[in-house]
């Protein structure tokens, strides 16, 4: 039973850090506002089929928007796979999200935590497995040398 405590502790710590990332991101973006933007350009590029996420297309959106009579521009890209396509065209009006504290920061979609809350688990899983392995080796060593029966 003891060999599960350290991996479980690592998992709990990763979950706490993950929750912190989530709530910090929500807090950072909570005041972002919307305005109407105009799509000024769309670029579609085919991605290489090798590597992570292989294949598909990357769609780059460029837009302009106005806040307090000042025009700003933004850019974002998204990955699409077979069967998906962009339903936006140049000249389309689109709700754009922008940072009220820095109007030049904008987003094509409502900003949120994205994948950042999952980052701790990328590190936690190998650490958890290593901790489990180390604990198992210690238990096996104790059993071999009679440590449990003394």
C-alpha positions as CSV (number, residue, x, y, z in Angstrom):
1,X,0.0,0.0,0.0
2,X,2.9,2.3,0.8
3,X,4.2,2.2,-2.8
4,X,1.0,4.0,-3.9
5,X,1.4,7.0,-1.6
6,X,4.2,8.8,-3.4
7,X,2.7,8.5,-6.9
8,X,-0.7,9.5,-5.4
9,X,0.9,12.6,-3.8
10,X,2.5,13.5,-7.2
11,X,-0.9,13.2,-8.8
12,X,-2.6,15.3,-6.2
13,X,0.1,18.0,-6.5
14,X,-0.3,18.0,-10.3
15,X,-4.1,18.4,-9.9
16,X,-3.7,21.4,-7.5
17,X,-1.3,23.1,-9.9
18,X,-3.6,22.3,-12.8
19,X,-6.5,23.9,-11.0
20,X,-4.4,26.9,-10.2
21,X,-3.5,27.3,-13.9
22,X,-7.1,27.0,-14.8
23,X,-8.4,29.7,-12.4
24,X,-5.5,32.1,-13.1
25,X,-6.2,31.9,-16.8
26,X,-9.9,32.5,-16.2
27,X,-9.1,35.5,-14.0
28,X,-6.7,36.9,-16.6
29,X,-9.3,36.8,-19.3
30,X,-12.5,37.6,-17.3
31,X,-12.5,41.3,-18.3
32,X,-11.9,40.8,-22.0
33,X,-14.6,42.5,-24.1
34,X,-16.0,42.0,-27.6
35,X,-16.1,44.2,-30.6
36,X,-16.9,43.6,-34.3
37,X,-13.9,42.8,-36.4
38,X,-13.4,42.3,-40.1
39,X,-11.5,39.4,-41.5
40,X,-8.9,40.9,-43.8
41,X,-7.0,37.8,-44.9
42,X,-7.1,34.0,-44.7
43,X,-4.2,31.7,-45.5
44,X,-4.5,28.0,-45.6
45,X,-1.4,25.8,-45.5
46,X,-1.1,22.1,-45.7
47,X,0.7,20.6,-42.7
48,X,3.3,17.9,-43.1
49,X,1.8,14.5,-42.3
50,X,4.9,13.5,-40.2
51,X,5.2,14.3,-36.5
52,X,2.8,15.3,-33.8
53,X,-0.8,15.9,-35.0
54,X,0.3,14.8,-38.5
55,X,-1.5,16.1,-41.6
56,X,-4.4,18.4,-42.0
57,X,-4.3,22.2,-42.6
58,X,-3.4,25.3,-40.7
59,X,-5.8,28.2,-41.3
60,X,-4.4,31.7,-40.5
61,X,-6.9,34.4,-39.9
62,X,-6.1,38.1,-40.0
63,X,-8.5,40.7,-38.8
64,X,-8.9,44.4,-38.0
65,X,-11.1,45.9,-35.3
66,X,-11.7,49.3,-33.8
67,X,-11.6,50.3,-30.1
68,X,-12.1,53.9,-29.0
69,X,-11.7,55.1,-32.7
70,X,-8.3,53.4,-33.0
71,X,-7.9,50.5,-35.5
72,X,-6.0,47.4,-34.4
73,X,-5.2,44.2,-36.2
74,X,-4.9,40.6,-35.0
75,X,-3.9,37.2,-36.1
76,X,-4.6,33.7,-35.0
77,X,-4.2,30.2,-36.5
78,X,-6.1,27.0,-36.1
79,X,-5.5,23.4,-37.2
80,X,-8.1,21.5,-39.2
81,X,-8.2,17.9,-40.2
82,X,-9.9,15.8,-42.8
83,X,-13.6,16.7,-43.3
84,X,-13.3,20.1,-41.6
85,X,-13.1,23.4,-43.3
86,X,-13.2,27.1,-42.7
87,X,-16.6,28.7,-42.9
88,X,-15.2,32.3,-42.8
89,X,-14.4,34.5,-45.8
90,X,-12.4,37.7,-46.3
91,X,-14.6,40.6,-45.5
92,X,-16.8,38.7,-43.0
93,X,-17.7,40.5,-39.8
94,X,-16.7,38.5,-36.7
95,X,-17.0,39.0,-33.0
96,X,-13.4,39.6,-31.8
97,X,-12.3,39.5,-28.1
98,X,-9.8,42.1,-27.0
99,X,-8.0,43.0,-23.8
100,X,-9.4,46.2,-22.3
101,X,-6.1,46.9,-20.6
102,X,-4.1,46.5,-23.8
103,X,-6.4,46.9,-26.9
104,X,-3.8,45.5,-29.3
105,X,-4.2,42.0,-27.7
106,X,-7.1,40.2,-29.3
107,X,-8.4,36.7,-30.0
108,X,-10.5,35.2,-32.7
109,X,-12.5,33.2,-30.1
110,X,-13.2,33.8,-26.4
111,X,-9.9,33.3,-24.6
112,X,-9.7,30.8,-21.9
113,X,-7.4,28.3,-20.3
114,X,-6.7,26.3,-23.5
115,X,-4.4,23.4,-22.7
116,X,-2.3,25.0,-20.0
117,X,-4.1,23.3,-17.1
118,X,-3.0,19.9,-18.5
119,X,0.7,20.8,-18.5
120,X,1.4,19.6,-14.9
121,X,0.2,16.2,-15.9
122,X,2.8,16.0,-18.7
123,X,5.4,16.2,-16.0
124,X,3.5,14.4,-13.3
125,X,2.9,11.1,-15.1
126,X,6.5,10.2,-15.7
127,X,7.4,11.4,-12.1
128,X,4.5,9.3,-10.8
129,X,5.6,6.2,-12.7
130,X,9.2,6.7,-11.5
131,X,8.1,7.1,-7.9
132,X,6.0,4.0,-8.2
133,X,9.0,2.1,-9.7
134,X,11.3,3.3,-6.9
135,X,8.9,2.3,-4.2
136,X,8.4,-1.1,-5.7
137,X,12.1,-1.7,-5.9
138,X,12.5,-0.7,-2.2
139,X,9.7,-3.1,-1.2
140,X,11.2,-5.9,-3.2
141,X,14.7,-5.2,-1.7
142,X,13.2,-5.3,1.9
143,X,11.4,-8.6,1.1
144,X,14.5,-10.2,-0.3
145,X,16.6,-9.3,2.7
146,X,13.9,-10.1,5.2
147,X,13.3,-6.5,6.2
148,X,9.5,-7.1,6.6
149,X,10.0,-9.9,9.1
150,X,12.4,-8.3,11.6
